[in-house]
Amino acid sequence: ATEGKEEASAAENNPSRMPQGKPRERTSILYSAGQLFFEYLVVVSLKKMSDGCYEPKITYQFPKRENLLKGQKEEEERLLQAIPLFCFPDGNNWAPVTEFTSETFSFVLTNVDGSRKIGYCRRLLPSGRGVRLPEVFCIISCLGCFGLFSKILDEVEKRRQISMAVIYPFMQGLRESPFPAPGKTVTIKSFIPESGTELIELTRPVDAHLEHVEFQALLQRLSPHLILHIFASAVLERRLIFLAEELSVLSQCIHAVAALLYPFTWAHTYIPVVPECLLDTVCCPTPFMVGIQMRHLERVLDQPMEEALIVDLCEGKIIRAVGDEEEILPVKLQNEMLTSLNRHNNNNNIHTSEQVNTLVSEAFVQFFVRIVGHYASHIKWSKIGVGTFQERAFYKAITSKNSRKFLKKFVKTNMFSLFIEEAEKSRIPQEGK
């Protein structure tokens, strides 16, 4: 199962305008155990319009939303208007088919208050005879755990091939179960006609920060050298555009790139699959990380764009670059990461995806430890427990000229500012940093 996150602003009344990603917004998702697994399940189908084109529409929603206050209703409406656009971002050039390979992807919707909801999608062809149109089952949740929701969507798809009616008791059972803590399992009982009662076990990975990511997708499509160029651009919060045809490839790879920044968080516009009507997002002067289907390449290159890194995930190459990507990271640390990535690449066949996730994540976390690991000793605390970060002393503590040059740029990024803001509020240095 494959994955990624897209962001629309359900906060905008006009869904064709994309917000520029508020700098203070956090892309991290809350991983709290005991919460509801999901808010609702929607089915998005393609409806033929009078002009012969197909438009995605929500045809089912579970559970139904009643008794909402006026403000909540408006919020809900905005959210529901954005969902179909992200379930079928590839425009309206559909035609009924007899065969279609199911695909899994995900997106993120941002509410007015900056809180976020994830849409986990399975696009599939309903069982039947003759030509028919694909539909999308989309689970809206505040919880980030792609592996778990992919497994839930496997169950939804299995039931869809029997009958819609057997999906809802399963989803109801899920709604009544608490979201498990990391490393724990929840068991859902589910009855299927002719098969009897089944027990479905849903387990969360132990390491919560890696449960929404698949680094193997990146290593399969890009050389370690290119991954480091992309990382260098992301770490300085530049504009990044990724191209591929499949939604799953785009969403999976872009999510992996964002996850390389851990323990920092990408705090700008982030849309792993840009719906066709929002292609002018690439004209934004602010930083962004977006995914665009290969069929739109010409249109994108024709846009009046600021400098951006454009990555072709199909061919595994960079189409357009700023030109200094090789020089951004300190040479010694860049070579260490390259050695580390090459080692994992050569052993891909013997590592599970969890092992690859851990190994790759470790290489990038080590980079940050070496560069900024000393941040806590440069926060000066007042008697009343208010912290003030001593920026000048912080980068003067680094002896390598190369590293200091990089650090002076990195401290100016939003992601570093947000990280330090959090640290200044907390007397206890955050773990793993």
N, C-alpha and C positions, 0 to 999 in steps of 0.2 A: 504494500500500500504506500502511496506517495503523498507528498504533503507540501504545505506552505501556508502563507497567511496573506490576505489582501486587506487593504483598508479602504473603505468608502466612508464618506461622512454622511451618516444617516442624519447628521445634524443639519445638513443643508436641505432647504426646501426644494431646491432644484438639483436633482441627482446628477445632472450633466456637468456641474461645477465641482471641482475637486479642491478640498482645503489644502493649504500648503504645509500641513503637518506642524502643529504648534510645537515650538521648541521644548516647552516644558512638559509635553505629553510623554508618558512612559509607555513603551511597547511591551513591557513585561506583563505577563498574565499572572493573576493570583492563583496559586496552587494550594487552595485550602481544602483539607479533608473534611468530610461531613456535609459539604454543600450538596445542593441538587446536582445531579449529573448534567441535566440540560434544562433549558427553558421551554423550548418547543421544537417539534419536528414539522417541517413544511415540505410539501411536494410541489415542485415547480415544473409545469408542463408548457409545451410550445403550442400556442393557439394561432390558427391562421387568421390573418386580418383581411380586410376588404381589398387591400392592394396586392394580396397574394403572398405577402411576407409573413414570417412567423414571429410572434412576440412572446417572450416568457412571462407566464402568469402563475401566481400561487393558486393551486387548485385544492389544496387541503392543508389544514393547520391543526396540530394536536399538541396540547389540549387547546380548546377554544378559549379565547380571552374575553372574559366578561368582567363586570364590576370594576373596571379601571377608572381612575379619576381622569378628569379632562386632560390635564397636562401629560399624564402617562399615556393616554390614548393617542395624543398627537405624536409623542415620542415613538410609540409602537408603530403608528402609521408610517412615519418616516423610515423606520427600520425595515418594515415590511416592503416598502417601495424599493429599497435598495437591493434586497435579497435576490430577486429574479435576475437583475443585471449582472450580479456576480456568479450566479449559477450558470448562466449562458453568456459569458463575456465576449464570445466570438461572433457577435453580430447576429443577423437574422437570416443568413444564407443557409438554411437547413432544408433538407428534403427527407421524406420518409425513407427508411432503410430496412433491410431484413437482418443485417448483422451490425453489431456495434460492440466494441470492447469497452467494458466498464472502466471508468477512471475515478480516482479519488483525489481530491484537492481540498484546500481550505482557504478561508478569507477572514479578515477582521473588519468589523464595523465599529466606528467610534461614535459614541453618544455625545450629546451636547456637553455633558459634564466631564468629558474626557475619558470616561470608563469605556471598556471595550468588551465586545462579544465576538466569539469566533463562530464562523459557519463551517461545519465539516460536511463536505459534499460527496455523494456517490452518484455519478451520472451513469445511467444504465438503460438498456432497452427492455421494456416490459415484455413478459412472455406472451406469446400469441403467434398467429400465423399471418403471413403476408407482410406488406410494408407498414412500418409504424415509426413513431418519433421517439427519441430518447427523452427521459424525464430525469429530474434530479431530486434525490432525497437529501434534505439539508437539515442537519441538527444544529440548533443555535444554543451555545453554551458559554458561560463565563470562564470555563475551565480549559486550560491548555494541556492536552495530553493526546497527541496525534495517534500513537499506537493503539491506545485504548478505544478511541472513537472509530478507528479503522475497523477494529474487530466488531464493534457494535454495528457499523454499516454493513459488514459481511453478513451479520444475522438479519439485518433489515432486507438486504438483497435476496437472501435465501427465502425469506418469507414472502417477498414481493412476487416471486415466481409461483408461489402457491395461491396467495390471495391477499389483497390489501387488508382484509379483515383480521388476519393473524399477526399483522405488524403491531397493531395498537395495544393488545394485551402485553406484548413484550416491552413496548416503550413505557407502558404504565408501571410495569414491574421495576423498570429501570428508574423511573421517577421516584419510586418509593424507597429506593436503595440509597444509602449515603455514599458519596464519592470516597474511595479508599485513600488512606494515607500512603506515602511512598513505600514501595516494597510490599504493600498489603494487597489482599485479594477480596473481591466481593463476588458472591455467587448469586446469579439470577435464575429463578425457576421459570421455565417457559414451556407452554403446552402447544404442540403442533399436531393438528389432525393427522391421523394415520401413523405418526411417529411417536406419539405419547409425550410425556413430560421430559424436557431436556434441562440439564443444569449447565449454565454458561458461566465460566469463570473469567473475571476481568481483573487483571493484575497490573498495578502501577509499577514502573521501574523504580529502583531504589534511588537513583540520582535524578531528582526532579528537574534540574536545569537542562537535562538532555532528553527529556521525554517528548519533546516537540520537534525533534530534529533527526536527520539522516545524512551524515557526512559522506557516506559512500556514494550518494548521488553525484556529489561534486567531484570526488576523486575519479569517478567513472567517465566524466565528461571533460574535465579540465586537467592540464598538467599541474603538478605542484608549483611550478614556476608562475603560471598564470594565476593560480589561487592566491599566491602571495601578492601579485600585482593588484588583484581585486581587494584583498584584505587591506593593503596599504591605502587604496583609494577610500575604502569604507571607514578606516580608522581616522582619516582626515575629513570625514563627512562631505565627500564629493557627490556628484550626480552619477548614478550607475543605472544602466539599462541592460537588461538581459533578454535575449531572444531565443525562442524555441517554439515549436508548434503545439506540443502537448501541454495542457494546463498543469498536469501532474509534474512534469519536468520543471516547468517554470517555478511553480510554488515550492517544490521540494528544494531546488537549488538555491533559490533566494532566501528561503528560511535558513538554510545551512550557512549562507554567507553572514546573515545577521547574527547567527549563533556563535560565529567565530569571535565576535566582539566581547563575549562574556568575560569578566563580570560587568562589562559596560553594556549599555542598551542603545540601540539605534533610536533616535528621538525625532526623526523627521518623517516626511511622507514615505509610505511603505505600501506598495500595491503589487504583489507578485503576479497577478494577472489583471492587466488594465483592460476594462471593457472598451469596446471599439469607440463608443461615444466619448470616452475620456482621454483619447490619444494625445490631446494637446497638453496633458500633464507634463510631457517631456520639454515643454517651453518654460517650465517653472525656473525662476532664477535661484530658488533655494535648493538645499540638498534633497535628493530623493533616491529611492531604490525601487525600481519598477521592472515588471516583466511584461514583454509584449510578444504576441504571436508573430511568428516569422512572416506570415502573409502580409503583415502591415509594415514590413521593413522599409519599402520605398517611401511610404507616407511619413514615416518617422524621420528618415534622412532628409526629407524635404522641409521639415519644420525648422523655424528659426531658433536653434538651440544654443544654449551656453555650452562651455566645455563639458564633456561627459565621457565616461568610459562605457563603450558599447561592446557587450560580450555575446558571441554566438555560441550557444550551448550545443547546437547540432554538430558544428564543425570543430568545436573546442578551440576557438581562436578569438582574438580581440579585433573587432572591426575598426574601432576608433578609440584613440587614447589621448591623454593630455601630453604624454611624452616623458614625464619624469618619474613614472611609476617605479622604475628600477632603483631610483635614488632615495625614495622616501624613508624606508626602514633602515636602521643601522646595519651595516654590512655583516658584522659578526653574528648578530642575532638572526638576521635574514638567512644566513647560511645554515645556522643551527636548525631553524624551522624547516628549511628545504631538505636537510638530511633526514629529519624526523618524518616529514611527509613522504619522501621517497621510500623510506623503510616500510611505512604502512602500505604504500601503493604496491610494493613488490610482494607483500604478504597478503594482499586482499583476499586471496582464495581461502586462507586458513583462519581468517578472523570473522567472527560473527559481526553483524552490524553494530551491536552494543559495544563490542571490543573496539571496533574502528572509531565509534563515537568517542569513547573514552580516550583513546590514543591521540586522536586529532585534537580534541578539546584540550588535552593536557599540554600539547605543544604550544597552543596559542595562549593558554593561561600562563604558562611559564614565561612567555614573551612579556606579558603584562607584569608578572611578578618581578622580572629583571628590570623593567623600565620604571614602574611606578610602585613597586612593592614597599618602598620606604615612606609612602605618603603619610601613614599614621604618626610617625615620629616628627612630622612637620605641621601637626595641628596643635596650636597653642590654646590651652584651656584656661578660661577665666575662673575666678573663685566660684561663680554661680553656674559653672558647667557649660558655658557657651564656647564653642570651638571656633578658631580662626585659622584658616589655612595659610601657611607662610610660603607663598609660591616661589619667590626668588631663592630662598634657602633650599627649597625642595629640588629645583633643577641644578643648583650649584653643587648639590651633594653627589651628582653623577660625574664621575671622572672622565668617561669617554666623551670626546668632543662630538663624535658622530651621534651618540645617543642623546647628548644634550640638545643638539640641533633639532632632532626629531621631537624631543620632549617639549621644547618651547612652542612647537606647533600644536602638539597634542593637548597641552593644558588649555589651549584656546577653544577646544571643541565643546559642543553642548554636552556630549556624553560624559566628558571628564568633569565639567561643571556640576552636572546633576549628581554624579557619583560623590564628589567632594561635599556638595550641599548635604547629602544624606549623612556622610561621615561626620560633618561638623555638628550634626544634631545628636549623634550617638557616641557616648563615651566608650562603648565597647567596639573595638575595631571589628568590622564585619568579617565573618569567617570566609576562608578561601581566597582572600584578597592578598 
